[in-house]
Amino acid sequence: MTVTEPVAIAIVGVGKIARDQHLPSIASNARFRLAATASRHGGVDGVENFETIDTLLSARSDVQAVALCQPPQVRFEAAAKAIRAGRHVLLEKPPGATIAEVETLVAMARSQGVSLFATWHSRFATGVEPTREWLKGKTVRRVAVTWKEDVRRWHPGQAWIWEPGGLGVFDPGINALSIVTAILPPVHVTRATLEFPEGRDAPIAAQLTFAGESGFSATADFDWRQTGPQTWDIEVETDEGRLVLSKGGAEMLVDGKAVLADSDQEYAGIYRRFAELIEAGESDIDLSPLVHVADAFMLGRRSVVEPFED
């Protein structure tokens, strides 16, 4: 279908990520209009706020799409309600607490004729597509992912990240995995070590090893205890040089020389893509990053480390 008027969209879950990323991206995209919010923790000035998605869907038939920004553990129920009500759905990452529930949403969206978008914001970083192009035709020999950040900075006081389904350090680590699955040949997890803080149900650190048909080695080191500067690097050694995708994909270096650097455009890219999907009547669901996380939990050797306190 062709959209001639801005799509009326509502944000469900007005927290830090919604305010920092979703609201500015919607405001800067002429193909969307923020029409409402649903949140128990305050809304947005100038638009109607509802306490629940149920009341939003019931009261506002003009809202054509929803962006679901709640924790993954409760996202399935909200997405299912929106799809049944005939609304297009954007899922923050990770798209759900389990793979099976997202597959259920895919079938529901297809049956209802609405668009479903499982977003991986790091794939829209400036350097990701140029990296994928640069790697074409080259033999990858080794990949090393280092993704370390400070949980207190990005999730202050948020208990859900330590609960089952909250993913722990894989909440940021899945961003790296979303890039890896976009730029490299297929790999699978062969070994994992998961470090759980005492009394928590999700890991604070993880080390993964991967293998694939093409034979190169790959490792990933995720840690949520890093203070000071944050580290978001993917290093790829090939037969024709060494590439480093740095700062979460915003910078690209080849053999130590910067060839690309830009500001954060990730969420703007998400909303451009969502508009395209709605106009085309299509969905975009790639679960490969979440599959790696699930496999890490399946294969992971677990250890208990010192308690973590916010």
N, C-alpha and C positions, 0 to 999 in steps of 0.2 A: 504494500500500500504506500501511497505518497502522503506524507504529512505536510500540510500547508500551514497549520497553526502550531505554535509551540506545544509540546506535550506537557500536560499538567502532571507534575510528579510530586509525590510526597516522600519525605524521609521518615523512616520508622527507626527510632532509637537515636535521639539527639545527644550524643556524647562527644568525646574529644575528636574522634576521627571524622564524625559528621561535620563538626564545626571547623576543623582545620582543613579538610579536604573536599568533602562533598558539597557543602554550601557554596564555597567560592567557585567550584567547577560548574555547578548548575547555573550560578549567576552569570558566568562568562560564556555560556553556551546558549545561543539564540534559539536552539531547537528545543529547549526545555524552559518551563516556568514552574518555580516552586509554588505549589498550591496549598500545601498543608503539611503538618507533621503529626506524628504519633509518638509520644514519649511520656514516661512518668517523671522525668527529671527536667522538665522545662522545655518549652518550644522555641520558636524563632519569631522575633518581632515582625509584625506585619502579615502573618499568615495564621490560620486557625490551627490550634493544637488540640489533639485528642489524647486521652490517656491510653487507649488501646487501639490496635489495628482493627478490631471488630467495629468499634464505633466510627472510626475513620471510613471504613469501607461501606458501612451502612448509610452514613450521612452524606458522603461526598462521591456521588456517582460520576462527577466530572473528572475525578482523579483517574488518569489513564495508566499511570505507572507508579511503582513504589521502589525505593532504594532501601534495602534492609541492612541496617547498620548495627543490629543488636549482636550480642555474643552468639557464637555458632550453635550453642546448645539449644537455643530457643528459636532458631531461624526457620527450621523446617515447618513448624506449625504456622508461623506468620506467612511464609511463602505459599503454603498450601491454601490458606484462606484467600490470599490475594489472587492466586491463579484461578480458584473456583469462582471468584468474583469477576473474572475476565480482565484482570489487570496485568500489564507487563511487569516483570520482576528483575531487579538488579540485586545480586547477592554479593555482599562484601566477602573478602577472603578470610578464612577458608569458606567455601560455599556451604558447608554443613559440618556437623559433628561426625557423620559417617558417610561412607561412599554410597551405601544403599539408599539412604534417604534422598540424596541428590539425584540418583537415578530415578527414583519415584517422582520427583519434581519434574524431571525431563519428560517423562511419559505424560504427566498431568498437563504440562504446558503444551505439548503436542496435541493432546486431545481437546484442549480448550482454545487452541489457535492463538496463543499469546507468546510473546518473546520472553525467554529466560536467559539471563547472562550471568555466568559465574566469572567474576572479575579476578584478574591477577594483575594488580596495579604495576608491579615491577616490570612486567613485560612491555609496558608503555614508556619505560625509561628511554632517554634519548639514544643511548648506545646499544640497545639490545638488537634492533634490526640491522644496523651497520655491522655488528659483530657476527650475526648470523650470515650475512652476505660475505664477510671477510673469510669466514671459515669454510665456505663452499669450495670443494675441490681440494682441500688440504687434509692431510692425515693428522688426526689428533693423537697425541702421544700421552699426555697427562693433563689432568684437571684437578685443581685444588680450590675449594670454596672455603672462604673464611668469613663468617657472618657473626659478628660479636657486637652486642649493644647492651645498654643499661635498662633493664626492665622498669626501674623506678621512674625513668624519664618518660617512657612511652606508655606505660600502663599504671599510673600512680593509683594505688589503693584499689585495684580491680581484682577482686577475688576469683572471678570466673576463669581467669587464665590458668589457675592452679587446680581447677576441678576437672573431672573426667570430661573429655570433649573440648576442653579449653586449649589443648595442644602444648601449653608451656612454651619452651624455647622454639618449638616448631611454628609458633605464631609468626615470628619474624623469619625463621629458617625456611618456611614454605615460600617466602618471597624469592629467596635464592633458588629454590627448587623450581619455581615457575620460570625463572630465566634459563636454568640448565635444560629444562625440558623443551624450551623454545629454540635454543641455539645448537644443541648437540644431538648426535645420534642417540637412539634409545639405550638406556642403561637400567639396571635393576640393583637394588640394595642387596649386598652379600653379607654385610656385618654391621652391627650397630652397638654402641655403648651409650646408655642413657643414665644421666645423673639426676636423681630425684632428691630435692631437699627433704629433710626429715619432716613428716607430717603433711606433705603435699602429694597430690595425685597426678602431677604433670612434671616433666623434667625441666631443669634449669640449664642443662647443657647436654649436648649430644655429639658423638663422632660417628660418621657414617663412611662406609666403603662401598663403592659401586663397581659393577662390571657390565660389559655389553658385548655384542657380537663383533664390533669393530676392534676390540682388544685393548683399548687404552685403559689406563687406571684413573680412577676418580675418587676423591675424598671430599668430605665436608665436615667442617668444624663449627658448630653452633654453640654460642655461650651468651647467657643473659646477665652476666655479672661484670661486664666491662664498664668501667667508668671513664670519664674524659672523652676524647674523640672516639667516635663509633667506627667500626670496621665492617664494610660491606664489599668484599672483593671476590672476583672469580678470575683465576689465572688459568690460561689454556696454552699449553706448549704444543706446537705443531711442527711438521717437517719444514715449514717455511717461516718460522718465527714464533715469538712469544707474545700473546695478547693478554692484557689485563683489563677487565671491566671493573671499574672502581666506583666508589661512592654510590653503590646500589644500582649501577648502570648509567649514571650521569656522565661518567668519564670513560674514555676508551684510549688505551695506550698500546702501541705496537713496538716491541723491542725497546721499551723504555721511553718512547717518544709519544707525547700526547697528540692524538689525531682528532679528538672530538671531546668537547666539554660543553655542557649546557645546564640550564636550570631545571628544576623539577617540573615535568609536564605530565606526570603519570596519571593523575586523576582527570585531567582535561582529556587525555586520550581515552580513558574509560568511558566518559560521557559521549565523546564523538562516536565511539564504537556502539554504544547502547542506542543512540539515535539511528545509526545505520541499520541495526538489527530490527528495530521497530518499523522503520520504513520498508524494509525488505520482507517483513513477516518471518524472520528467522530467529534461531537461538544459537548461543555460543557457549558450550559446556565442555571444558577440557578438565578431566579429573586426574591427569597424570601427576601433578605435584602432590595431591592428596594421597594418591596411591603410594608414593615413596614414603610419606609419613606413616601410613598404615603399615607398610612393610617394615619400617624401622621399629615400630612398636611390636610387631610380630616376632622379629628376629633379635631384638635388642637385649643385650645383657644389662641388667639393672643394678645400680649401686645407690646407696643412700649417702648423701653428703650433709653437711651442717645445715641447720634450719635457716630458712630465708625469712627475713622480716622486712616489711615495707618501711 
